[in-house]
Amino acid sequence: MSSPVVKRSIVIAGHKTSVSLENAFWQGLKDIAGERELTLSDLVATIDTDRHHGNLSSAIRLFVLDYYRARAGVSDAPHKAAASTLHADC
């Protein structure tokens, strides 16, 4: 079963950009933003600022993966350092 990729426009620091993610990642991102009482744009802007390499879609996927791995107690998340500042509220 595949999840279709959905392309959405989002405003980051006053600039409109497009991000393509699978539905599961959009939902995870929305859930995390809601839990932290952030707008989706604010959370994505933070991810964008903290990414060290790769494109924004990849950075978001890694952030969502690392967030749920941290919540599950998986301590060897390979991208944990890239999003460590975002996991402080976990």
N, C-alpha and C positions, 0 to 999 in steps of 0.2 A: 504494500500500500504506500503510495507516494504522496507527499504533501506538495501541492503546487506552489511555485514561487510567486509571491505577490510583490509588485513594485508599488511603493508609496512615496509620496512627496512629504518631506519633513523640513521644518525650518530650524537651522542650527546657527546660532549667533547672528541672526538676522538674514541668513542666506538660505535660499531654498535649494534642497538637493533631493535626489531620488535614492531610495534604498530598496534593494530587492532581497527579500527573506522568505523562507517557507512559513506557512501559517503557524506552525508550532513555535517558531522563534518569535514571531510577532506577538503571539499570545503570552509567551513567557516574559517578553520584554514589557508588555502592558501590565502583567501581574506584578512584576518587580517594581515598576514605576508606581503603581497604585499602593503597594505595600510601603513604599518609601515616601508616599505623598508628594511625588514629583510628576510633572508632565512628561509625556513621552519624549517631547523635544528636549527637555532639560536633561533627562537621563541619557539620551543619545548624544547630546553635546558633551556630557562628561566622558562618555565612552570615547568619543572622537578625540577629545583633548588628551586622554590618558593612553591612547594607542601608540605603540612604538613602531609598527610596520604593518603592512597589509592594507587592504581596502576597508572601508567602513562596515560593509556587510559582514566581512569575515570577523572584524573586531566585535561586532554585536553578537554574532554566533558564539564566539569564544567567551564573551562576557556571560551570556545566558548559560552556557554549558558550565563554566566555572562557578557561577552563582549556585546552581542546583547541585553541583558536585560538593561544594562547601557545605551546603545545607544537609547533604546526605552523609557528611563526615568523611568524604574521600579526601585524604590529605595530600595526595600526589598529583593534584591538578597541574598539568604542565604550563598553563598560562596564568596561574594564580598571581604571579607578580605583576602581570600587565593590568590586572583589574583589582589589585589589592585594596586600593583606596575606596573602591566601590563596594567591597564586601564588609566594611566596618560595621554595618548595621545588621548583618546576618544573625 
